Amino acid sequence: MEKNPKKQVRPQQHQSRPGSEDELNPPAETKPKHYAPSGKLAGKVCLITGGDSGIGKAASLLFAKEGADIAIAYLSETDDAAKTKQEIEAFGKSCLLIKADLSEEANCKTAIEKTIEHFGQLDILINNAALHWEAESLSDISTEQLMTTFSSNFFSCFWLSKYALPHLKKGSCIINTTSVTAYRGSPHLIDYSSTKGAIVTFTRSLALNLIDKGIRVNAVAPGPIWTPLIASSFDPEKVAAFGSDSPMKRAGMPNEVAPCFLFLASEDASYMTGQVLHPNGGEVING
């Protein structure tokens, strides 16, 4: 594997967008790693977008294990969402499922309202949901695709944060999911990388804007992580080799990213705002 970092490391496969965890081969690892929870998020309520699978699911489960009640906004994978809810409830915590297309502003507002109506509070907002499509050149990216990518990935982040703010108090936090591509670019994910770059700047700017209110804003920039989005976005050969060209020669698993979100959401990160953590398998991006 050292001599051929792009070799096939899993079976070739492809799914319909946005992908299903049940169809992934091998399965994505989303359950929290074994350790004794310490109630870091006891009494907290977290809304996480894209929490039905992948990184979002792993964060949801870890947050529930640490004592938080969870609201999950998801696009269409009702089976994945239902299973995630069951796993959250197995930790003794409540889970609200919100099926919504967050590329529309009204749905972002409704997601916040439903969370408040159900739980009576909101302490942690995780803007995680995203989509991407490959394109060989800039000319292959239609205006429709560009707007869809920005609406789903960045505008939703903006809208959800805006409508969450009246409900957040001192000690609350917002955590955004950006990407390694925001720092080094991606030749075939130009529009996606651009949204992730926008999220970095949004994170830094909003952090400074809210610092006097005691609300922290940070981000996580994953590298190649094995999720349903990958199997539904790339051709089978690329899916089979996904992550093998990273310094660690493999894709990461969602539960290897979730602890970054937990750290940023907890009081352990009380002196951090406007920052980005980089679980990317060893790629140094100096960001």
Residue, then its C-alpha position, 0 to 999 in steps of 0.5 A: m500500500e505504501k508503494n501505491p497509495k491509490k490502490q483499491v481498499r474497498p469494493q467498488q460501489h455506487q449509491s443514489r444521492p444522498g446515500s444510505e449507511d446500510e448499503l455502505n461496504p464496509p460500514a461506516e463506524t459511527k458508534p462512540k469509541h469505548y471510554a467512560p463518559s463524564g456528562k460533558l453535555a448534561g442538560k444541553v440540547c444540540l441541533i445537528t444537520g445531516g445527523d442521520s448518517g456519517i459524521g453527523k450521526a457519529a457526533s449525535l451519538l457521542f453527544a448523547k452519550e455525554g448527556a445531550d438531547i439531540a435534534i437531527a435535521y436530515l434531507s430524505e434518508t428516513d430509515d437512517a434517521a430512524k435508526t440513529k434516533q433509536e441509538i440515541e434513545a438507547f443512551g437514555k436521551s431524547c431525539l427529535l427528527i426534522k425532515a427538511d430541505l435546508s437549502e430553503e431559508a424557510n425550512c431553516k427557520t422552521a428547524i430552529e422553531k421545532t427544536i425550541e418547541h420540542f425541547g424549550q432550549l437550544d445550546i449547541l448548533i452544528n451546521n454539518a449537512a452538505l452535498h457535492w458533485e464532481a466536475e471536470s472543469l469550471s465550464d461543466i458547473s451549471t449555475e443551477q448546480l452552483m446555487t444548489t451547492f451554496s444553498s445546501n452547504f453555506f446558505s443553510c449554515f448562515w440561515l440556521s445560525k441567524y435563526a438560532l441566535p435569539h435562542l442562544k445564551k452565554g455559554s452556547c456554541i455554534i460548530n460548522t463543518t468545513s473541509v480540508t478542501a477549503y485550504r488546499g482546494s480540489p480540482h474537481l470539486i470547485d463549487y464545493s470547496s468554495t462553499k467550505g472556504a466561505i464557511v471558514t471565513f463565516t466561522r471566523s467572522l461570526a466568532l468575533n461578532l459574538i465574542d462579547k455575548g459569550i457565544r463561541v463559534n468554531a469549525v471542524a475541517p475533515g479530510p477524507i471520511w468514509t460516509p454515504l456521501i462518498a458512495s453517492s458522489f463519486d464513480p465506483e473506482k474512486v469510491a474503492a480507492f477513496g482516502s488511500d492517497s492521504p498520509m495515513k493511506r486510508a479514509g477516516m471513520p466518522n467516529e474519528v471525527a466526532p471527538c473534535f465536535l465534542f471538544l469544541a462543544s464542551e467547556d474543555a474548549s472554553y478559550m477557543t473561538g474562531q478556530v478550526l480543528h483538522p482531522n484529516g489523516g495527517e495532511v498539513i495545511n497550515g490553516 
